[in-house]
Amino acid sequence: MKRMLLTLALCLVANAVHAQSPYVTVTGNSIAFFQAPFAPDEFPTLPSNEVYIFGVPSVECAYFNTIDTQTGEPFIYYYVPSQTTVAVLIDSTNDVEDNNPVNQHMTCIEQTITYLIQRNVNVKIVVANTPPWTQYDPCTMEDHGAIYLQAILTYNGAYADPHTGLQALFPNNVRVADVYTPAAQQDGWANPALMTGPCGIHPGPQNVWTISWAHFTPAYVQLVLDAINGQW
């Protein structure tokens, strides 16, 4: 009987320790999808089995709010496992590319955040803003167009607004990672050396850790580590 009680106690302690361990999820569109094997590179101080990186190419924010008719749960629950303590969302590039109005996108990303908080009131969420694009699209050899540059700036302004932005709406749970500024030139377009992935809208190639990826990730990695250390 004593042995059974001791075993039970040890199991409870082990489960408690596991429950408190940080578990980081990075998800979103193809920018997240391209990073699938990068856990050791982005988070070298964390065990790789406690970092989950996976995204879906070409999807808009709305995809993650789709309700599964079988379970009644939003898709975001499948991409952010329930044990996640800190989630990173990279969701805006395709909304910009598809000319979705900023208000529509903000409603969407706010709903995604709300779903995650409803499941775990203590979850910390880092939302990356839209990275800059290169002025010339290497896929088409055409100018991306000033309309997209303005849209990126508008989206990023909405994310960061001190009164209606994401941190303002969810001060206990959300921080915005500025992945735009470090790679942007004075004209607002991306430095091509820092946006080397497909079509000039991805920080780097798929599944290959490069200097450009190493330049892109610190903006949200530091916020994740700050969250783990209880600094926000």
C-alpha positions as CSV (number, residue, x, y, z in Angstrom):
1,M,0.0,0.0,0.0
2,K,2.8,2.4,0.9
3,R,4.6,1.6,-2.4
4,M,1.4,2.4,-4.3
5,L,1.0,5.7,-2.5
6,L,4.6,6.6,-3.1
7,T,4.3,5.7,-6.8
8,L,1.1,7.8,-7.0
9,A,2.8,10.7,-5.3
10,L,5.8,10.6,-7.7
11,C,3.4,10.5,-10.7
12,L,1.5,13.5,-9.4
13,V,4.8,15.4,-8.9
14,A,6.0,14.4,-12.4
15,N,2.7,15.5,-13.9
16,A,2.8,18.8,-12.0
17,V,6.4,19.5,-13.2
18,H,5.4,18.6,-16.8
19,A,2.3,20.8,-16.6
20,Q,4.5,23.8,-15.6
21,S,7.1,23.2,-18.3
22,P,7.1,25.7,-21.1
23,Y,5.7,24.5,-24.4
24,V,6.2,26.8,-27.3
25,T,4.1,26.7,-30.5
26,V,4.9,28.6,-33.7
27,T,2.1,28.5,-36.3
28,G,0.4,30.4,-39.1
29,N,0.9,30.6,-42.8
30,S,3.8,29.5,-45.0
31,I,6.3,31.6,-43.1
32,A,5.7,29.3,-40.1
33,F,5.4,26.2,-42.4
34,F,8.9,26.9,-43.8
35,Q,10.4,26.9,-40.2
36,A,9.3,23.3,-39.3
37,P,12.8,22.0,-38.4
38,F,14.1,25.2,-36.8
39,A,13.4,24.5,-33.1
40,P,17.1,24.0,-32.2
41,D,18.1,27.1,-34.1
42,E,15.4,29.4,-32.8
43,F,15.2,28.2,-29.2
44,P,18.5,26.5,-28.4
45,T,17.9,26.8,-24.7
46,L,14.7,24.8,-24.8
47,P,14.3,21.1,-25.4
48,S,13.3,20.6,-29.0
49,N,10.5,18.3,-28.0
50,E,8.9,21.3,-26.2
51,V,8.8,23.4,-29.3
52,Y,6.3,22.8,-32.0
53,I,6.5,24.7,-35.3
54,F,4.0,24.1,-38.1
55,G,2.0,26.2,-40.5
56,V,-0.2,26.0,-43.6
57,P,0.9,27.5,-46.9
58,S,-1.3,30.1,-48.6
59,V,-3.9,30.3,-45.8
60,E,-5.5,33.5,-44.5
61,C,-6.2,34.2,-40.9
62,A,-9.8,33.1,-41.3
63,Y,-8.7,29.5,-41.9
64,F,-7.7,29.1,-38.3
65,N,-11.1,30.3,-37.1
66,T,-13.0,27.7,-39.2
67,I,-15.1,25.5,-36.9
68,D,-14.7,21.8,-37.3
69,T,-18.2,20.4,-37.8
70,Q,-17.3,17.1,-36.2
71,T,-15.9,18.6,-32.9
72,G,-17.3,22.1,-32.8
73,E,-13.8,23.4,-32.2
74,P,-11.9,26.0,-34.3
75,F,-9.0,24.8,-36.4
76,I,-6.5,26.9,-34.4
77,Y,-6.9,24.3,-31.6
78,Y,-5.3,21.7,-33.9
79,Y,-2.3,23.9,-34.7
80,V,-1.8,25.2,-31.1
81,P,-1.7,22.1,-28.9
82,S,-3.6,22.4,-25.5
83,Q,-0.3,22.1,-23.5
84,T,1.0,25.3,-25.2
85,T,2.2,27.9,-22.7
86,V,3.4,30.4,-25.3
87,A,2.1,30.6,-28.9
88,V,3.5,32.6,-31.8
89,L,1.0,33.5,-34.5
90,I,2.2,34.5,-38.0
91,D,-1.0,35.2,-39.9
92,S,-1.2,38.4,-41.9
93,T,0.8,38.1,-45.1
94,N,-1.8,36.3,-47.2
95,D,-4.5,38.7,-46.0
96,V,-2.4,41.5,-47.3
97,E,-1.7,39.7,-50.5
98,D,-5.5,39.0,-51.0
99,N,-6.4,42.6,-50.4
100,N,-8.5,41.9,-47.3
101,P,-9.5,45.1,-45.5
102,V,-7.5,45.7,-42.3
103,N,-10.7,45.8,-40.2
104,Q,-11.7,42.4,-41.4
105,H,-8.2,41.0,-40.6
106,M,-8.2,42.6,-37.1
107,T,-11.6,41.0,-36.3
108,C,-10.1,37.7,-37.4
109,I,-6.9,37.8,-35.5
110,E,-8.8,39.0,-32.4
111,Q,-11.1,36.0,-32.7
112,T,-8.1,33.6,-33.0
113,I,-6.6,35.1,-29.8
114,T,-10.0,34.9,-28.0
115,Y,-10.3,31.2,-28.9
116,L,-6.9,30.5,-27.4
117,I,-7.6,32.4,-24.2
118,Q,-11.0,30.8,-23.8
119,R,-9.2,27.4,-23.7
120,N,-6.4,28.5,-21.4
121,V,-6.7,31.9,-19.7
122,N,-3.0,31.9,-18.8
123,V,-1.7,31.3,-22.4
124,K,0.8,33.9,-23.6
125,I,0.5,34.8,-27.3
126,V,3.1,36.6,-29.5
127,V,1.6,37.9,-32.7
128,A,4.1,38.7,-35.5
129,N,3.3,41.7,-37.6
130,T,3.7,41.6,-41.4
131,P,7.3,41.5,-42.5
132,P,8.4,43.8,-45.4
133,W,8.3,42.6,-49.0
134,T,11.0,43.2,-51.5
135,Q,10.0,45.9,-54.0
136,Y,10.5,43.5,-56.9
137,D,8.9,40.1,-56.9
138,P,11.7,37.6,-58.0
139,C,8.9,35.1,-59.0
140,T,7.4,37.5,-61.6
141,M,10.2,40.1,-62.0
142,E,7.5,42.7,-61.4
143,D,7.1,45.5,-58.9
144,H,5.1,44.4,-55.9
145,G,3.3,47.7,-56.0
146,A,2.9,50.6,-53.6
147,I,-0.6,49.4,-52.7
148,Y,0.9,46.4,-50.9
149,L,3.5,48.5,-49.1
150,Q,0.8,50.7,-47.8
151,A,-1.3,47.8,-46.8
152,I,1.6,46.3,-44.8
153,L,2.1,49.6,-43.0
154,T,-1.7,49.9,-42.3
155,Y,-1.9,46.3,-40.9
156,N,1.2,46.9,-38.7
157,G,-0.2,50.2,-37.5
158,A,-3.4,48.4,-36.5
159,Y,-1.5,45.7,-34.6
160,A,0.5,48.2,-32.6
161,D,-2.2,50.9,-32.0
162,P,-1.8,51.9,-28.3
163,H,-5.6,52.1,-27.9
164,T,-7.1,49.5,-30.2
165,G,-4.1,47.3,-31.0
166,L,-3.7,43.7,-29.9
167,Q,-1.7,44.3,-26.8
168,A,-4.1,47.1,-25.8
169,L,-7.1,44.6,-26.2
170,F,-5.4,41.7,-24.5
171,P,-2.8,43.2,-22.1
172,N,-2.3,40.2,-20.0
173,N,-1.9,37.7,-22.8
174,V,-0.6,39.3,-26.0
175,R,2.5,41.0,-27.2
176,V,3.2,42.1,-30.8
177,A,6.6,41.1,-32.3
178,D,7.9,43.7,-34.8
179,V,9.4,41.6,-37.6
180,Y,8.9,44.4,-40.1
181,T,11.3,47.1,-38.9
182,P,14.6,45.0,-38.7
183,A,14.4,44.0,-42.3
184,A,12.9,47.2,-43.8
185,Q,14.9,49.8,-45.8
186,Q,14.3,53.5,-45.5
187,D,11.8,53.4,-48.4
188,G,9.7,50.8,-46.6
189,W,10.5,47.8,-48.8
190,A,12.6,44.9,-47.5
191,N,16.3,44.7,-47.8
192,P,16.6,41.8,-50.4
193,A,19.4,40.2,-48.4
194,L,17.0,39.8,-45.5
195,M,14.0,38.5,-47.3
196,T,15.5,35.8,-49.4
197,G,12.6,33.3,-49.5
198,P,10.1,32.7,-52.3
199,C,8.7,35.8,-54.1
200,G,10.4,38.2,-51.7
201,I,7.7,37.8,-49.1
202,H,9.3,35.0,-47.0
203,P,12.3,35.6,-44.8
204,G,14.2,32.6,-46.1
205,P,13.9,29.3,-48.0
206,Q,11.9,26.3,-46.7
207,N,13.6,24.1,-44.1
208,V,17.1,25.7,-44.6
209,W,18.4,27.8,-41.7
210,T,20.0,30.9,-43.2
211,I,21.3,34.3,-42.1
212,S,18.0,35.8,-43.2
213,W,16.0,33.5,-40.9
214,A,18.4,34.2,-38.1
215,H,17.7,37.9,-38.6
216,F,13.9,37.4,-38.7
217,T,13.2,35.2,-35.7
218,P,14.7,37.2,-32.7
219,A,11.9,39.7,-32.6
220,Y,9.5,37.0,-31.4
221,V,12.0,34.6,-29.8
222,Q,12.9,37.2,-27.2
223,L,9.2,37.8,-26.4
224,V,8.7,34.1,-26.0
225,L,11.6,33.8,-23.6
226,D,10.4,36.8,-21.7
227,A,7.0,35.2,-21.3
228,I,8.6,31.9,-20.1
229,N,10.6,33.9,-17.5
230,G,7.5,35.7,-16.2
231,Q,8.5,39.1,-17.5
232,W,5.1,39.8,-19.0
